[in-house]
Each structure stands twice: as structure tokens, then as C-alpha cells.
Amino acid sequence: MKKSLWKILVVSLTLVSIFALTFAFVACNPTDETPDDGNDTPARHYYTGSAKNVIMLIGDGMGMEHIEAVKAYYGLESLYMESLTTLQGEATTRSRDNEVTDSAASATALSCGVKTDNGYVARVDNTNVENMAEYASSFGMDVGIIATEHIGGATPAAFSSHAYNRSNGTNIFNGHMASDVDIFISQFDDDFYIESRLSAIPQNGFTHITSLAELTENQYSSAKIFATMPEFDGYGEDKPNCPSLAQASMYAINYLDQKSDNGFFMMIEGSYIDKFCHKKDFAGMASELRGFDEAVKAVLEWAAQDGETLVIITADHESGNLVYNPGDPFDGSLITTGDHTGKNVYFFALGITDEDITQGIVLDNTELNHIMRDYIANPRKAK
């Protein structure tokens, strides 16, 4: 019995020693990942690629099934986001406090590279976190923000402002005005653009443009531009004096490309894909997603010719739990809920050179932000 106990003790001590040595080796082994920051954000990986310009396009609520259903609806083999990019993968979307994110938390992940709770805009608990407008500006880049809704929306807010809650329009608007953004293009909204905010636009150095005609006439002026369009054309629509998202995107790209010697960052959002899903309006959603894809086409063709631009296309989350099978009727029955879900979404990219980002890879949405930041930082030094 004593001998057996002695053997057990020796074996136990040996195993403890092996574990301790292994732990010491792992702890000392150099890595390119930082420890978890305590807020559920995955460990930071660093990327080696670089780009002069970085453009992120976000289809709000655009799930994988949305893409398949829209292709079938229009009789297409592929969308431009599929055929004109060189990389396709998936992104996870959960927020810090919920498996199902809202647009504020997911946009914060895409803009700031950290997880936060639903409702927070470029903010974690009581602390503002650096958004993409601030990050790009720190490297002397110019910045553009485009959305088919007003700029108080959660997605544009997270890219150039901060708020403790997405409903805090005053904080969001003031943050936009205080930012280094050179051009905003969004939809006019009576409830958001109250008189005091409209008067603040020129007071903060912006030329305020309110129609497509005015936008066209102000060809790449050096002044900062704040455009509030009556609406945006969806696919197949022709709304008087309203630009398509593709037109607005190309105006902003040409404006920034001419203005900047040090490159630019731009975020472009197709906001109404999500809104039509909430209403279970399939035709409206399809028109918005196809219009978004037309903007993707214009941006990708420009970027391919430019040769120095990273483009990432993704969604902030899936909306509607859309389920499509060939032969299904194209109506609201495909959208099975008016809410968001926790499903993965696609991302597509042009200009990624890192070999460890492979076709079909699944990344957390914060990782898409890390890619953009590294591609900006690698060829530059911060101010």
C-alpha cells in the first residue's frame, strides 16, 4: 500500500512539473496576438498588407440568404460583390451582451474593433473608443461617410461619432460636427435635421448641399461637404433630383481622391435593406440590395483601376431570418421575422494580400476592423 501511494505521488509530481514547464514555454513564446481585453473582444491579430485608400461598404441587415434570394429574383448568376472581388468569407456578428446584435454594437465592432453592448455607439461602458474617422485622420487621411438614411443612424454614427445610446441624436450629431470627416452624404429627415442642426452645418465649415443638381454642380470643391439628399434611388427607380447610392459613392470617391495626397477612408451604407426586412417587404428589400450592389460595382471597378485601394463589403447583421428555397414565392413570407438574428454574414474583399486570410474563412466582425487599421497603418506613421 505504501509503495502504491509513493508511485502515485511520483507520477503526480511529474505531471505537475510537465504542466508547469509547458505553461512557462507557452507564456514566454512570442506571438502577434495581444491578450483578451476583458470585454469579449477576440485577441488582436496583426496583418502585414497595406493600402493607400480603404473603403468599407455595409449592407445593413444583408444576410447570406438575402443574396441568394435577390439573385433568383432578378435572374442573376452572381452579384457584383461576388464576381468582382477576390476573397469571400463569413463574419460572426454577436455583441458583447447578446447573441443577436443591434446595428449600434455591430457598427462599433466594424468601426472600432471592439465588442460592446447593444445600443452603444463607438463606446464601451463609460468610455469612448476610437472610431475609424478618428483613426484614419490620425494618419493624415481624408474621410467620407455615406448612408442612405440620415447620419443619426447607428451605423454612420459609430464611424464618426460616439454616444452612450443610439437614440441620443444630439450627441451623435455634435460628434459628427466635431469630427474630421470631409464629406457626409445622407438622406434628409425632418425629425433629425431640426433647425438648430441645420444651422450648425455651415457654422462647422461645411457646404450644405440638398439636391443631386447641387451635388453635381459642386464638382470636387476643396470645401467640406455635407449633403442631405431628399431620398436615394433604389434599383430600377428614378426619383427626381435624387442620386443612386452608386452616384453618391462615386462623387465622394472622386472628391476625396482629388483632395487627398495621403489617401482616404470611406464608409458606405445601404441602410434600407434592414428597414424593409423589418417591414417584411421583400420587393423593397430586393430593390435596396440590388441598388447597394450597383454601388459595390462602381466602387470595385474604380478600386481595381486605382490599384492601391482595399475594399471590404459586409453586413452588420442579418435581418428577418430570411429563408429562400428555389421555387418559393418572392413575397414577405420569405422574411420569417421582423427582427435581427445571430446568423453569420458574408464578407467580400478586394486588395487583401495576407496569405492567412483564405477563401471561406470565418472571422469575427472585429477582425475586419483590424485588417483595415493595419492596412492603413503599415505604410504610414501616425501624426
LUMRO-607044 format. One record per residue (C-alpha): residue number from 0; residue in one letter; chain; x, y, z. Coordinates in Angstrom, 3 decimals. Layout:
<fivexs>
{NUM, 'A', 'A', {X, Y, Z}},
...
</fivexs>
This chain:
<fivexs>
{0, 'M', 'A', {0.000, 0.000, 0.000}},
{1, 'K', 'A', {2.791, 2.438, 0.929}},
{2, 'K', 'A', {4.593, 1.584, -2.312}},
{3, 'S', 'A', {1.460, 2.289, -4.359}},
{4, 'L', 'A', {0.962, 5.617, -2.633}},
{5, 'W', 'A', {4.586, 6.516, -3.307}},
{6, 'K', 'A', {4.163, 5.668, -7.029}},
{7, 'I', 'A', {1.023, 7.810, -7.248}},
{8, 'L', 'A', {2.876, 10.715, -5.606}},
{9, 'V', 'A', {5.823, 10.441, -8.007}},
{10, 'V', 'A', {3.559, 10.307, -11.074}},
{11, 'S', 'A', {1.533, 13.273, -9.823}},
{12, 'L', 'A', {4.643, 15.386, -9.222}},
{13, 'T', 'A', {5.954, 14.504, -12.677}},
{14, 'L', 'A', {2.712, 15.563, -14.350}},
{15, 'V', 'A', {2.661, 18.832, -12.404}},
{16, 'S', 'A', {6.262, 19.532, -13.490}},
{17, 'I', 'A', {5.473, 18.852, -17.145}},
{18, 'F', 'A', {2.392, 21.134, -16.992}},
{19, 'A', 'A', {4.420, 23.908, -15.349}},
{20, 'L', 'A', {7.177, 23.715, -17.966}},
{21, 'T', 'A', {4.646, 23.666, -20.806}},
{22, 'F', 'A', {2.820, 26.687, -19.360}},
{23, 'A', 'A', {6.107, 28.570, -18.957}},
{24, 'F', 'A', {7.072, 27.866, -22.554}},
{25, 'V', 'A', {3.689, 28.989, -23.907}},
{26, 'A', 'A', {3.713, 32.101, -21.731}},
{27, 'C', 'A', {7.183, 33.090, -22.956}},
{28, 'N', 'A', {6.645, 32.113, -26.572}},
{29, 'P', 'A', {6.337, 35.327, -28.639}},
{30, 'T', 'A', {3.031, 35.841, -30.505}},
{31, 'D', 'A', {1.457, 38.529, -32.621}},
{32, 'E', 'A', {-1.734, 38.414, -30.590}},
{33, 'T', 'A', {-2.454, 40.565, -27.552}},
{34, 'P', 'A', {-4.309, 39.131, -24.546}},
{35, 'D', 'A', {-8.092, 39.360, -24.394}},
{36, 'D', 'A', {-9.003, 42.877, -23.301}},
{37, 'G', 'A', {-11.689, 41.713, -20.904}},
{38, 'N', 'A', {-14.687, 42.833, -22.931}},
{39, 'D', 'A', {-15.279, 39.713, -25.061}},
{40, 'T', 'A', {-13.301, 41.089, -27.999}},
{41, 'P', 'A', {-11.177, 38.312, -29.566}},
{42, 'A', 'A', {-7.404, 38.573, -29.250}},
{43, 'R', 'A', {-5.816, 41.016, -31.686}},
{44, 'H', 'A', {-4.091, 39.624, -34.766}},
{45, 'Y', 'A', {-1.796, 41.854, -36.841}},
{46, 'Y', 'A', {-1.775, 41.983, -40.634}},
{47, 'T', 'A', {1.068, 42.859, -42.994}},
{48, 'G', 'A', {-0.762, 44.274, -46.015}},
{49, 'S', 'A', {-1.056, 47.952, -46.875}},
{50, 'A', 'A', {-3.276, 50.281, -48.891}},
{51, 'K', 'A', {-3.442, 53.958, -49.782}},
{52, 'N', 'A', {-7.248, 54.048, -49.582}},
{53, 'V', 'A', {-9.677, 51.901, -47.580}},
{54, 'I', 'A', {-13.397, 51.632, -48.366}},
{55, 'M', 'A', {-15.933, 49.633, -46.346}},
{56, 'L', 'A', {-19.414, 49.026, -47.750}},
{57, 'I', 'A', {-22.079, 47.785, -45.333}},
{58, 'G', 'A', {-25.402, 46.306, -46.421}},
{59, 'D', 'A', {-27.441, 46.805, -43.261}},
{60, 'G', 'A', {-29.230, 43.533, -42.461}},
{61, 'M', 'A', {-27.898, 41.766, -45.587}},
{62, 'G', 'A', {-27.758, 38.052, -44.782}},
{63, 'M', 'A', {-26.481, 35.180, -46.891}},
{64, 'E', 'A', {-29.991, 34.093, -47.877}},
{65, 'H', 'A', {-30.839, 37.662, -48.881}},
{66, 'I', 'A', {-28.107, 37.477, -51.512}},
{67, 'E', 'A', {-29.329, 34.124, -52.860}},
{68, 'A', 'A', {-32.957, 35.264, -52.969}},
{69, 'V', 'A', {-32.130, 38.556, -54.708}},
{70, 'K', 'A', {-30.079, 36.744, -57.365}},
{71, 'A', 'A', {-33.020, 34.447, -58.064}},
{72, 'Y', 'A', {-35.497, 37.356, -58.042}},
{73, 'Y', 'A', {-33.540, 39.235, -60.719}},
{74, 'G', 'A', {-32.401, 36.119, -62.607}},
{75, 'L', 'A', {-28.695, 36.667, -61.905}},
{76, 'E', 'A', {-25.909, 34.108, -61.601}},
{77, 'S', 'A', {-23.976, 36.325, -59.209}},
{78, 'L', 'A', {-23.916, 39.772, -57.669}},
{79, 'Y', 'A', {-21.039, 42.154, -58.312}},
{80, 'M', 'A', {-19.894, 41.753, -54.722}},
{81, 'E', 'A', {-19.275, 38.093, -55.578}},
{82, 'S', 'A', {-17.924, 38.335, -59.127}},
{83, 'L', 'A', {-15.665, 41.401, -58.815}},
{84, 'T', 'A', {-13.937, 40.532, -55.541}},
{85, 'T', 'A', {-11.038, 38.154, -54.955}},
{86, 'L', 'A', {-11.927, 36.887, -51.487}},
{87, 'Q', 'A', {-15.110, 35.701, -49.789}},
{88, 'G', 'A', {-15.612, 34.588, -46.202}},
{89, 'E', 'A', {-18.002, 34.823, -43.281}},
{90, 'A', 'A', {-18.173, 37.142, -40.293}},
{91, 'T', 'A', {-19.721, 36.475, -36.897}},
{92, 'T', 'A', {-21.849, 39.284, -35.504}},
{93, 'R', 'A', {-22.740, 38.822, -31.807}},
{94, 'S', 'A', {-22.420, 41.806, -29.493}},
{95, 'R', 'A', {-20.798, 41.782, -26.064}},
{96, 'D', 'A', {-24.062, 41.253, -24.208}},
{97, 'N', 'A', {-26.219, 39.389, -26.725}},
{98, 'E', 'A', {-26.029, 36.635, -29.330}},
{99, 'V', 'A', {-28.201, 38.894, -31.501}},
{100, 'T', 'A', {-26.572, 42.254, -32.108}},
{101, 'D', 'A', {-28.165, 45.555, -32.961}},
{102, 'S', 'A', {-26.714, 47.957, -35.526}},
{103, 'A', 'A', {-25.002, 50.124, -32.906}},
{104, 'A', 'A', {-22.946, 47.322, -31.369}},
{105, 'S', 'A', {-22.151, 45.700, -34.715}},
{106, 'A', 'A', {-21.138, 49.009, -36.296}},
{107, 'T', 'A', {-18.943, 49.655, -33.259}},
{108, 'A', 'A', {-17.241, 46.307, -33.858}},
{109, 'L', 'A', {-16.662, 47.169, -37.525}},
{110, 'S', 'A', {-15.548, 50.736, -36.815}},
{111, 'C', 'A', {-13.639, 50.357, -33.544}},
{112, 'G', 'A', {-12.547, 46.716, -33.477}},
{113, 'V', 'A', {-14.062, 46.015, -30.049}},
{114, 'K', 'A', {-17.203, 44.374, -28.716}},
{115, 'T', 'A', {-19.747, 46.487, -26.887}},
{116, 'D', 'A', {-23.298, 46.101, -25.598}},
{117, 'N', 'A', {-26.318, 46.650, -27.803}},
{118, 'G', 'A', {-27.210, 50.329, -28.047}},
{119, 'Y', 'A', {-23.708, 51.713, -27.508}},
{120, 'V', 'A', {-22.184, 53.795, -30.313}},
{121, 'A', 'A', {-18.352, 53.710, -30.535}},
{122, 'R', 'A', {-18.333, 53.403, -26.786}},
{123, 'V', 'A', {-17.663, 50.650, -24.224}},
{124, 'D', 'A', {-19.313, 51.240, -20.859}},
{125, 'N', 'A', {-18.384, 54.821, -19.898}},
{126, 'T', 'A', {-15.520, 55.244, -22.345}},
{127, 'N', 'A', {-15.489, 56.408, -25.962}},
{128, 'V', 'A', {-13.390, 54.170, -28.211}},
{129, 'E', 'A', {-11.544, 55.345, -31.301}},
{130, 'N', 'A', {-13.720, 55.126, -34.403}},
{131, 'M', 'A', {-12.493, 54.800, -37.985}},
{132, 'A', 'A', {-12.804, 58.511, -38.772}},
{133, 'E', 'A', {-10.548, 59.306, -35.827}},
{134, 'Y', 'A', {-8.133, 56.509, -36.670}},
{135, 'A', 'A', {-7.788, 57.434, -40.352}},
{136, 'S', 'A', {-7.452, 61.137, -39.518}},
{137, 'S', 'A', {-4.580, 60.339, -37.157}},
{138, 'F', 'A', {-2.630, 59.219, -40.251}},
{139, 'G', 'A', {-3.499, 62.343, -42.227}},
{140, 'M', 'A', {-6.136, 60.613, -44.363}},
{141, 'D', 'A', {-9.350, 62.276, -45.508}},
{142, 'V', 'A', {-12.673, 60.692, -44.555}},
{143, 'G', 'A', {-16.087, 60.222, -46.138}},
{144, 'I', 'A', {-19.310, 58.851, -44.619}},
{145, 'I', 'A', {-22.267, 57.897, -46.831}},
{146, 'A', 'A', {-25.586, 56.386, -45.750}},
{147, 'T', 'A', {-28.969, 56.120, -47.402}},
{148, 'E', 'A', {-30.560, 57.123, -44.090}},
{149, 'H', 'A', {-29.712, 60.230, -42.031}},
{150, 'I', 'A', {-26.359, 60.381, -40.237}},
{151, 'G', 'A', {-28.002, 59.874, -36.853}},
{152, 'G', 'A', {-28.405, 56.215, -37.779}},
{153, 'A', 'A', {-26.424, 53.769, -35.666}},
{154, 'T', 'A', {-24.050, 52.695, -38.441}},
{155, 'P', 'A', {-22.835, 56.100, -39.663}},
{156, 'A', 'A', {-22.804, 57.250, -36.029}},
{157, 'A', 'A', {-20.334, 54.563, -34.991}},
{158, 'F', 'A', {-17.912, 55.502, -37.771}},
{159, 'S', 'A', {-17.536, 59.190, -36.909}},
{160, 'S', 'A', {-19.240, 59.901, -33.576}},
{161, 'H', 'A', {-19.924, 58.484, -30.087}},
{162, 'A', 'A', {-22.973, 58.071, -27.848}},
{163, 'Y', 'A', {-23.974, 56.140, -24.767}},
{164, 'N', 'A', {-27.174, 55.222, -26.618}},
{165, 'R', 'A', {-28.042, 55.112, -30.307}},
{166, 'S', 'A', {-31.144, 57.232, -29.628}},
{167, 'N', 'A', {-29.066, 60.169, -28.382}},
{168, 'G', 'A', {-29.285, 62.234, -31.550}},
{169, 'T', 'A', {-27.748, 65.361, -30.014}},
{170, 'N', 'A', {-24.535, 63.592, -29.004}},
{171, 'I', 'A', {-24.333, 61.838, -32.350}},
{172, 'F', 'A', {-24.846, 64.986, -34.436}},
{173, 'N', 'A', {-22.415, 67.027, -32.337}},
{174, 'G', 'A', {-19.858, 64.251, -32.667}},
{175, 'H', 'A', {-20.183, 64.307, -36.450}},
{176, 'M', 'A', {-19.730, 68.077, -36.472}},
{177, 'A', 'A', {-16.613, 67.847, -34.297}},
{178, 'S', 'A', {-15.097, 65.047, -36.386}},
{179, 'D', 'A', {-12.513, 65.395, -39.159}},
{180, 'V', 'A', {-14.904, 63.998, -41.763}},
{181, 'D', 'A', {-14.546, 65.837, -45.091}},
{182, 'I', 'A', {-17.753, 64.705, -46.770}},
{183, 'F', 'A', {-21.084, 63.406, -45.493}},
{184, 'I', 'A', {-23.829, 62.272, -47.880}},
{185, 'S', 'A', {-27.084, 61.050, -46.328}},
{186, 'Q', 'A', {-30.851, 61.281, -46.535}},
{187, 'F', 'A', {-32.699, 64.329, -45.256}},
{188, 'D', 'A', {-35.009, 63.619, -42.315}},
{189, 'D', 'A', {-37.334, 66.214, -40.772}},
{190, 'D', 'A', {-37.145, 64.682, -37.315}},
{191, 'F', 'A', {-33.362, 64.504, -37.216}},
{192, 'Y', 'A', {-32.371, 67.651, -39.111}},
{193, 'I', 'A', {-34.064, 70.141, -36.825}},
{194, 'E', 'A', {-33.399, 73.862, -37.342}},
{195, 'S', 'A', {-30.544, 74.113, -34.832}},
{196, 'R', 'A', {-28.704, 71.244, -36.514}},
{197, 'L', 'A', {-29.208, 72.642, -39.990}},
{198, 'S', 'A', {-27.753, 75.975, -38.904}},
{199, 'A', 'A', {-24.793, 74.172, -37.300}},
{200, 'I', 'A', {-23.744, 72.613, -40.633}},
{201, 'P', 'A', {-22.310, 75.797, -42.242}},
{202, 'Q', 'A', {-21.134, 77.031, -38.839}},
{203, 'N', 'A', {-18.834, 73.995, -38.733}},
{204, 'G', 'A', {-17.304, 74.730, -42.122}},
{205, 'F', 'A', {-19.455, 72.518, -44.358}},
{206, 'T', 'A', {-21.039, 73.467, -47.657}},
{207, 'H', 'A', {-24.619, 72.228, -47.257}},
{208, 'I', 'A', {-25.970, 70.567, -50.409}},
{209, 'T', 'A', {-29.603, 69.480, -50.636}},
{210, 'S', 'A', {-30.110, 68.021, -54.116}},
{211, 'L', 'A', {-28.460, 65.954, -56.824}},
{212, 'A', 'A', {-28.210, 69.062, -59.029}},
{213, 'E', 'A', {-26.287, 70.945, -56.336}},
{214, 'L', 'A', {-24.059, 67.952, -55.710}},
{215, 'T', 'A', {-23.225, 67.743, -59.414}},
{216, 'E', 'A', {-22.544, 71.475, -59.639}},
{217, 'N', 'A', {-20.102, 71.390, -56.688}},
{218, 'Q', 'A', {-17.552, 69.372, -58.612}},
{219, 'Y', 'A', {-14.913, 68.341, -56.128}},
{220, 'S', 'A', {-14.612, 71.678, -54.356}},
{221, 'S', 'A', {-11.968, 71.830, -51.618}},
{222, 'A', 'A', {-14.589, 72.844, -49.038}},
{223, 'K', 'A', {-16.038, 70.238, -46.690}},
{224, 'I', 'A', {-19.359, 68.905, -47.970}},
{225, 'F', 'A', {-22.481, 67.954, -46.050}},
{226, 'A', 'A', {-25.150, 66.655, -48.434}},
{227, 'T', 'A', {-28.686, 65.793, -47.339}},
{228, 'M', 'A', {-30.495, 64.179, -50.246}},
{229, 'P', 'A', {-34.319, 64.003, -50.400}},
{230, 'E', 'A', {-34.004, 60.232, -50.993}},
{231, 'F', 'A', {-31.805, 57.720, -52.794}},
{232, 'D', 'A', {-32.902, 55.766, -55.867}},
{233, 'G', 'A', {-33.335, 52.074, -55.289}},
{234, 'Y', 'A', {-32.649, 49.708, -58.193}},
{235, 'G', 'A', {-34.963, 50.383, -61.133}},
{236, 'E', 'A', {-36.262, 53.624, -59.641}},
{237, 'D', 'A', {-35.928, 57.158, -60.946}},
{238, 'K', 'A', {-36.713, 59.635, -58.199}},
{239, 'P', 'A', {-36.366, 63.265, -59.381}},
{240, 'N', 'A', {-33.220, 65.004, -58.165}},
{241, 'C', 'A', {-32.208, 62.005, -56.067}},
{242, 'P', 'A', {-28.901, 60.160, -56.584}},
{243, 'S', 'A', {-28.434, 56.442, -56.575}},
{244, 'L', 'A', {-26.061, 55.118, -53.938}},
{245, 'A', 'A', {-23.618, 54.392, -56.778}},
{246, 'Q', 'A', {-23.713, 58.030, -57.923}},
{247, 'A', 'A', {-23.221, 59.344, -54.386}},
{248, 'S', 'A', {-20.375, 56.904, -53.751}},
{249, 'M', 'A', {-18.507, 57.837, -56.914}},
{250, 'Y', 'A', {-18.978, 61.545, -56.281}},
{251, 'A', 'A', {-17.435, 61.130, -52.820}},
{252, 'I', 'A', {-14.595, 58.928, -54.088}},
{253, 'N', 'A', {-13.634, 61.413, -56.801}},
{254, 'Y', 'A', {-13.907, 64.294, -54.339}},
{255, 'L', 'A', {-11.638, 62.591, -51.798}},
{256, 'D', 'A', {-9.216, 61.202, -54.361}},
{257, 'Q', 'A', {-8.653, 64.679, -55.797}},
{258, 'K', 'A', {-8.464, 66.308, -52.375}},
{259, 'S', 'A', {-6.143, 63.918, -50.557}},
{260, 'D', 'A', {-2.429, 63.355, -51.038}},
{261, 'N', 'A', {-2.351, 60.748, -48.279}},
{262, 'G', 'A', {-5.303, 58.556, -49.169}},
{263, 'F', 'A', {-8.786, 58.340, -47.711}},
{264, 'F', 'A', {-11.129, 56.161, -45.700}},
{265, 'M', 'A', {-14.784, 55.869, -46.626}},
{266, 'M', 'A', {-17.771, 54.030, -45.170}},
{267, 'I', 'A', {-20.790, 53.481, -47.441}},
{268, 'E', 'A', {-24.013, 52.035, -46.001}},
{269, 'G', 'A', {-27.084, 50.702, -47.768}},
{270, 'S', 'A', {-29.356, 51.431, -44.811}},
{271, 'Y', 'A', {-32.774, 50.371, -46.108}},
{272, 'I', 'A', {-32.126, 46.679, -46.722}},
{273, 'D', 'A', {-32.657, 46.280, -42.989}},
{274, 'K', 'A', {-35.634, 48.625, -42.806}},
{275, 'F', 'A', {-37.581, 46.746, -45.480}},
{276, 'C', 'A', {-36.821, 43.458, -43.706}},
{277, 'H', 'A', {-38.325, 44.846, -40.515}},
{278, 'K', 'A', {-41.489, 45.513, -42.535}},
{279, 'K', 'A', {-41.305, 42.084, -44.246}},
{280, 'D', 'A', {-41.280, 43.846, -47.615}},
{281, 'F', 'A', {-39.314, 41.532, -49.908}},
{282, 'A', 'A', {-39.590, 43.632, -53.075}},
{283, 'G', 'A', {-38.418, 46.766, -51.246}},
{284, 'M', 'A', {-35.513, 44.857, -49.706}},
{285, 'A', 'A', {-34.524, 43.383, -53.084}},
{286, 'S', 'A', {-34.512, 46.808, -54.747}},
{287, 'E', 'A', {-32.320, 48.237, -51.987}},
{288, 'L', 'A', {-29.894, 45.307, -52.028}},
{289, 'R', 'A', {-29.599, 45.462, -55.828}},
{290, 'G', 'A', {-29.005, 49.220, -55.594}},
{291, 'F', 'A', {-26.345, 48.576, -52.954}},
{292, 'D', 'A', {-24.701, 46.037, -55.274}},
{293, 'E', 'A', {-24.636, 48.617, -58.069}},
{294, 'A', 'A', {-22.702, 50.895, -55.704}},
{295, 'V', 'A', {-20.392, 47.966, -54.927}},
{296, 'K', 'A', {-19.778, 47.544, -58.676}},
{297, 'A', 'A', {-18.865, 51.204, -59.152}},
{298, 'V', 'A', {-16.503, 51.169, -56.162}},
{299, 'L', 'A', {-14.823, 47.879, -57.102}},
{300, 'E', 'A', {-14.252, 48.934, -60.708}},
{301, 'W', 'A', {-12.684, 52.182, -59.518}},
{302, 'A', 'A', {-10.547, 50.352, -56.934}},
{303, 'A', 'A', {-9.342, 47.767, -59.462}},
{304, 'Q', 'A', {-8.173, 50.555, -61.755}},
{305, 'D', 'A', {-6.629, 52.502, -58.864}},
{306, 'G', 'A', {-4.629, 49.502, -57.643}},
{307, 'E', 'A', {-3.947, 50.980, -54.176}},
{308, 'T', 'A', {-7.337, 50.549, -52.526}},
{309, 'L', 'A', {-8.612, 47.938, -50.069}},
{310, 'V', 'A', {-12.370, 47.328, -50.348}},
{311, 'I', 'A', {-14.334, 45.272, -47.817}},
{312, 'I', 'A', {-18.050, 44.567, -48.281}},
{313, 'T', 'A', {-20.090, 43.045, -45.474}},
{314, 'A', 'A', {-23.246, 43.339, -43.381}},
{315, 'D', 'A', {-23.596, 44.418, -39.785}},
{316, 'H', 'A', {-26.053, 41.580, -39.075}},
{317, 'E', 'A', {-28.820, 39.523, -40.666}},
{318, 'S', 'A', {-32.376, 40.846, -40.565}},
{319, 'G', 'A', {-35.618, 38.930, -40.940}},
{320, 'N', 'A', {-34.350, 35.346, -40.752}},
{321, 'L', 'A', {-34.917, 35.209, -44.497}},
{322, 'V', 'A', {-35.173, 31.638, -45.786}},
{323, 'Y', 'A', {-35.191, 31.054, -49.545}},
{324, 'N', 'A', {-35.599, 27.798, -51.481}},
{325, 'P', 'A', {-35.811, 27.670, -55.296}},
{326, 'G', 'A', {-39.441, 27.976, -56.331}},
{327, 'D', 'A', {-40.526, 29.935, -53.252}},
{328, 'P', 'A', {-42.764, 32.936, -53.975}},
{329, 'F', 'A', {-40.949, 36.272, -53.838}},
{330, 'D', 'A', {-43.011, 37.906, -51.150}},
{331, 'G', 'A', {-42.957, 38.766, -47.460}},
{332, 'S', 'A', {-43.347, 35.108, -46.471}},
{333, 'L', 'A', {-39.621, 34.629, -47.128}},
{334, 'I', 'A', {-38.886, 37.018, -44.261}},
{335, 'T', 'A', {-39.910, 34.992, -41.247}},
{336, 'T', 'A', {-39.363, 37.587, -38.503}},
{337, 'G', 'A', {-39.250, 41.358, -38.255}},
{338, 'D', 'A', {-36.185, 41.200, -36.036}},
{339, 'H', 'A', {-32.430, 40.677, -36.321}},
{340, 'T', 'A', {-30.862, 37.242, -35.929}},
{341, 'G', 'A', {-27.466, 35.987, -34.808}},
{342, 'K', 'A', {-26.610, 34.387, -38.161}},
{343, 'N', 'A', {-23.212, 34.834, -39.751}},
{344, 'V', 'A', {-22.966, 37.211, -42.702}},
{345, 'Y', 'A', {-20.716, 37.236, -45.748}},
{346, 'F', 'A', {-17.757, 39.480, -46.277}},
{347, 'F', 'A', {-16.124, 40.094, -49.652}},
{348, 'A', 'A', {-12.821, 41.834, -50.296}},
{349, 'L', 'A', {-10.584, 43.249, -52.987}},
{350, 'G', 'A', {-6.991, 44.138, -52.155}},
{351, 'I', 'A', {-6.285, 41.776, -49.238}},
{352, 'T', 'A', {-2.784, 40.337, -49.628}},
{353, 'D', 'A', {-2.295, 38.463, -46.339}},
{354, 'E', 'A', {-1.956, 34.760, -47.068}},
{355, 'D', 'A', {-3.527, 33.720, -43.761}},
{356, 'I', 'A', {-6.877, 35.231, -44.807}},
{357, 'T', 'A', {-8.115, 32.437, -47.044}},
{358, 'Q', 'A', {-11.194, 31.774, -49.154}},
{359, 'G', 'A', {-14.168, 30.768, -46.986}},
{360, 'I', 'A', {-12.516, 31.812, -43.723}},
{361, 'V', 'A', {-14.771, 32.717, -40.766}},
{362, 'L', 'A', {-13.682, 35.865, -38.908}},
{363, 'D', 'A', {-15.212, 37.813, -36.078}},
{364, 'N', 'A', {-16.530, 41.170, -37.289}},
{365, 'T', 'A', {-13.939, 42.957, -35.140}},
{366, 'E', 'A', {-11.259, 41.288, -37.265}},
{367, 'L', 'A', {-12.466, 43.148, -40.357}},
{368, 'N', 'A', {-11.686, 46.356, -38.499}},
{369, 'H', 'A', {-8.210, 45.108, -37.554}},
{370, 'I', 'A', {-7.490, 44.384, -41.214}},
{371, 'M', 'A', {-8.482, 47.914, -42.219}},
{372, 'R', 'A', {-6.440, 49.516, -39.439}},
{373, 'D', 'A', {-3.321, 47.539, -40.238}},
{374, 'Y', 'A', {-3.609, 48.210, -43.981}},
{375, 'I', 'A', {-3.812, 51.920, -43.114}},
{376, 'A', 'A', {-1.014, 51.929, -40.525}},
{377, 'N', 'A', {1.560, 49.762, -42.284}},
{378, 'P', 'A', {2.615, 52.302, -44.941}},
{379, 'R', 'A', {2.191, 55.313, -42.673}},
{380, 'K', 'A', {3.192, 56.862, -39.374}},
{381, 'A', 'A', {0.585, 58.417, -37.106}},
{382, 'K', 'A', {0.678, 62.159, -36.563}},
</fivexs>
